[in-house]
């Protein structure tokens, strides 16, 4: 298998930006849903509807899902790590803190991905720049959470820690998901399989904990939010996710989590009347600086500019492949 620790192509960047918009919208949709529905019911609806959509797409494209034991086991593990754990934690967190703050904390995913990739992969090892990025980024997390967390452990602090736990789960899932490339499973099959597996696993939890049959009928905005988060932010997003993961690597794809807060904050301010404290913005800037150090591309661009590199004669190693 060729190494993945590389600069992304222009097509991969375009897909990454699209993915950031789709996942940024998920926080907006969930912020609407948590007003009327409990956590596991939202997660079950999101994953269940997305699974039905992807199964239909598979049928239309006449693609078959592999059903050997090793594949099913891998899909179940991926569904647990990449869906059940992080989405449940994020939805619960959003019931107590703003969607903008949730998305900022979720942007720490690449920091934990760098650590996980160092220990569990052979071609995405820690470098000095990435170590510096992790340290700076975690300092940003400390600023976002604030010193108040040391004084009293309230529900708001618990919600923020839940979002950080979700970021850790996403990071591990990003590294774990690399195996599907080696197994030769198509991205859409991987997306369909892991979402279907996770929807099957979360359904009994929602039934036992939330008793959804006792809940009042949700309003049309909530129904629309569930459809949006399932079709756009889950079904379509995961097709892109596994497509990028197969070629760009775990660390590169998780850079999407820094792009997500931009769209989430805009949606939250414009439609949900959310506000952010100065410490949240400063902490996000620190997290962004850490991610820039991990990615390395901004520093390379600066070095080329001040090092006298010209556009007319770029070095082969610095070109972005189309």
FENSUL-V442885 format. One record per residue. SS is DSSP state (helix for helix, strand for strand, loop for the rest). PHI is phi in radians with two decimals (none if undefined). D_FIRST is the distance of its C-alpha to the first C-alpha in Angstrom with 1 decimal. Layout:
<<SS;PHI;D_FIRST> <SS;PHI;D_FIRST>>
This chain:
<<loop;none;0.0> <loop;-1.18;3.8> <loop;-1.13;6.6> <loop;-1.94;8.8> <loop;-1.24;12.0> <loop;-2.62;13.8> <loop;-1.33;16.8> <loop;-1.43;17.0> <loop;-1.36;18.3> <helix;-1.11;21.8> <helix;-1.15;20.9> <helix;-1.12;18.8> <helix;-1.14;21.9> <helix;-1.09;24.2> <helix;-1.14;22.4> <helix;-1.13;22.4> <helix;-1.13;26.2> <helix;-1.09;26.9> <helix;-1.08;25.3> <helix;-1.13;27.4> <helix;-1.19;30.5> <helix;-1.15;29.8> <helix;-1.31;29.1> <helix;-1.09;32.0> <helix;-1.16;34.2> <helix;-1.10;33.4> <helix;-1.18;35.4> <helix;-1.14;38.2> <helix;-1.08;38.3> <helix;-1.20;38.1> <helix;-1.09;40.9> <helix;-1.31;43.1> <helix;-1.17;42.2> <loop;-1.19;43.0> <loop;-1.20;46.5> <loop;-2.23;47.3> <loop;-2.15;44.7> <loop;-1.35;43.4> <helix;-0.98;39.8> <helix;-1.20;38.5> <helix;-1.15;40.2> <helix;-1.10;38.5> <helix;-1.09;35.1> <helix;-1.12;35.8> <helix;-1.15;37.1> <helix;-1.06;34.1> <helix;-1.29;31.5> <helix;-1.14;33.7> <helix;-1.13;34.5> <helix;-1.11;30.9> <helix;-1.10;29.9> <helix;-1.07;32.7> <helix;-1.11;31.7> <helix;-1.22;28.0> <helix;-1.11;29.2> <helix;-1.12;31.5> <helix;-1.11;28.9> <helix;-1.04;26.8> <helix;-1.17;30.0> <helix;-1.09;30.9> <loop;-1.43;27.5> <loop;1.00;27.8> <loop;-1.75;24.5> <loop;-1.89;24.2> <loop;-1.58;23.0> <loop;-1.17;21.3> <loop;-2.09;23.8> <loop;-1.27;22.4> <helix;-1.06;23.1> <helix;-1.10;19.6> <helix;-1.17;18.9> <helix;-1.09;22.4> <helix;-1.13;22.1> <helix;-1.14;19.0> <helix;-1.16;20.7> <helix;-1.14;23.9> <helix;-1.12;22.4> <helix;-1.14;20.8> <helix;-1.09;24.1> <helix;-1.19;26.0> <helix;-1.28;24.0> <helix;-1.71;23.5> <helix;-2.24;26.8> <helix;-1.03;29.6> <helix;-1.16;29.6> <helix;-1.20;29.1> <helix;-1.16;31.0> <helix;-1.08;33.9> <helix;-1.14;34.1> <helix;-1.20;34.1> <helix;-1.12;36.6> <helix;-1.11;38.9> <helix;-1.07;38.6> <helix;-1.21;39.6> <loop;-1.35;42.7> <loop;-2.20;43.9> <loop;-2.27;42.5> <loop;-1.24;41.9> <helix;-1.12;38.8> <helix;-1.11;38.5> <helix;-1.16;38.4> <helix;-1.05;35.9> <helix;-1.18;33.5> <helix;-1.13;33.9> <helix;-1.15;33.1> <helix;-1.16;30.1> <loop;-1.21;28.9> <loop;-1.40;28.2> <helix;-0.89;25.0> <helix;-1.07;22.7> <helix;-1.08;24.7> <helix;-1.31;23.9> <helix;-1.15;20.2> <helix;-1.06;19.9> <helix;-1.17;21.5> <helix;-1.12;19.4> <helix;-1.14;16.0> <helix;-1.09;17.4> <helix;-1.52;18.2> <helix;-2.05;15.4> <loop;-2.25;12.1> <loop;-1.79;10.9> <loop;-2.16;10.2> <loop;-2.31;13.2> <loop;-1.43;16.0> <loop;-1.19;19.7> <loop;-2.08;21.5> <helix;-1.08;25.2> <helix;-1.13;25.2> <helix;-1.21;23.3> <helix;-1.09;25.7> <helix;-1.06;28.6> <helix;-1.07;27.4> <helix;-1.10;27.2> <helix;-1.12;30.7> <helix;-1.13;32.2> <helix;-1.11;30.7> <helix;-1.17;32.1> <helix;-1.11;35.4> <helix;-1.10;35.4> <helix;-1.07;35.0> <helix;-1.06;38.0> <helix;-1.18;40.0> <helix;-1.08;39.3> <helix;-1.15;40.3> <loop;1.53;43.2> <loop;-1.25;45.6> <helix;-1.09;47.4> <helix;-1.13;44.7> <helix;-1.39;46.2> <helix;-1.54;49.7> <loop;-2.61;49.3> <loop;-1.73;46.5> <loop;-1.67;47.3> <helix;-1.17;45.6> <helix;-1.13;44.3> <helix;-1.15;42.5> <helix;-1.07;41.1> <helix;-1.13;39.8> <helix;-1.17;38.1> <helix;-1.15;36.5> <helix;-1.09;35.4> <helix;-1.16;33.5> <helix;-1.16;31.9> <helix;-1.09;30.9> <helix;-1.11;29.4> <helix;-1.08;27.3> <helix;-1.10;26.0> <helix;-1.12;25.1> <helix;-1.05;23.2> <helix;-1.11;21.3> <helix;-1.11;20.3> <helix;-1.12;19.5> <helix;-1.08;17.2> <helix;-1.30;15.0> <helix;-1.08;15.5> <loop;-1.19;14.7> <loop;-1.07;11.0> <helix;-1.13;10.8> <helix;-1.22;12.1> <helix;-1.15;9.1> <helix;-1.19;7.5> <loop;-1.38;11.1> <loop;1.29;11.4> <loop;-1.60;14.5> <loop;-1.10;16.0> <helix;-0.93;16.8> <helix;-1.20;20.5> <helix;-1.21;20.2> <helix;-1.11;18.5> <helix;-1.06;21.3> <helix;-1.11;24.0> <helix;-1.13;23.1> <helix;-1.29;22.9> <helix;-1.26;26.0> <helix;-1.11;27.9> <helix;-1.07;27.2> <helix;-1.22;28.3> <helix;-1.17;31.4> <helix;-1.16;32.5> <helix;-1.28;32.2> <helix;-1.45;34.1> <helix;-1.01;36.9> <helix;-1.11;38.9> <helix;-1.13;38.6> <helix;-1.10;40.1> <helix;-1.16;42.8> <helix;-1.32;43.8> <helix;-1.57;43.8> <helix;-1.62;44.8> <loop;0.81;47.0> <helix;-1.04;46.2> <helix;-1.18;49.0> <helix;-1.59;51.5> <loop;-1.42;50.2> <loop;-1.19;52.1> <loop;-1.07;50.6> <loop;-1.17;48.4> <loop;-1.28;49.6> <helix;-1.09;48.1> <helix;-1.04;46.3> <helix;-1.22;44.5> <helix;-1.07;43.7> <helix;-1.10;42.4> <helix;-1.14;40.3> <helix;-1.13;38.7> <helix;-1.14;37.9> <helix;-1.14;36.5> <helix;-1.21;34.2> <helix;-1.37;33.0> <helix;-1.32;32.5> <helix;-1.58;31.4> <helix;-1.45;30.1> <helix;-2.13;28.3> <helix;-1.08;27.6> <helix;-1.16;26.8> <helix;-1.10;25.3> <helix;-1.28;22.7> <helix;-1.07;21.6> <helix;-1.14;20.9> <helix;-0.99;19.4> <helix;-1.28;16.6> <helix;-1.17;16.1> <helix;-1.23;15.8> <helix;-1.03;13.8> <helix;-1.17;10.9> <helix;-2.04;10.7> <helix;-1.76;12.7> <loop;1.68;11.9> <helix;-1.14;14.5> <helix;-1.21;16.8> <helix;-1.10;17.1> <helix;-1.17;18.0> <loop;-1.35;20.5> <loop;-1.14;22.4> <helix;-1.04;24.0> <helix;-1.22;26.2> <helix;-1.43;28.1> <helix;-1.37;28.9> <helix;-1.05;30.1> <helix;-1.01;33.3> <helix;-1.05;34.7> <helix;-1.21;35.1> <helix;-1.13;36.1> <helix;-1.13;38.8> <helix;-1.08;40.1> <helix;-1.13;40.4> <helix;-1.13;41.9> <helix;-1.25;44.5> <helix;-1.31;45.5> <helix;-2.01;45.7> <loop;-1.93;45.8> <loop;1.00;48.0> <loop;-1.51;45.7> <loop;-2.31;46.2> <loop;-2.10;44.2> <loop;-1.40;45.8> <helix;-0.96;45.3> <helix;-1.13;43.3> <helix;-1.19;40.7> <helix;-1.19;40.3> <helix;-1.16;40.2> <helix;-1.11;37.7> <helix;-1.12;35.5> <helix;-1.11;35.8> <helix;-1.15;34.7> <helix;-1.07;31.7> <helix;-1.09;30.9> <helix;-1.12;31.4> <helix;-1.13;29.0> <helix;-1.19;26.3> <helix;-1.11;27.0> <helix;-1.17;26.5> <helix;-1.16;23.1> <helix;-1.22;21.9> <loop;1.52;23.5> <helix;-1.10;24.0> <helix;-1.02;27.8> <helix;-1.21;28.4> <helix;-1.14;26.6> <helix;-1.13;28.8> <helix;-1.11;31.9> <helix;-1.10;31.1> <helix;-1.19;30.8> <helix;-1.15;34.0> <helix;-1.44;36.0> <loop;-1.56;34.5> <loop;1.56;35.9> <loop;-1.21;32.8> <loop;-2.00;34.0> <loop;-1.26;32.6> <loop;-1.28;33.6> <loop;-2.38;31.5> <loop;-1.24;28.2> <loop;-1.31;25.8> <helix;-0.98;22.6> <helix;-1.24;20.5> <helix;-1.74;22.6> <loop;-1.30;22.3> <loop;-1.60;20.9> <loop;-1.26;18.9> <loop;-1.64;20.6>>
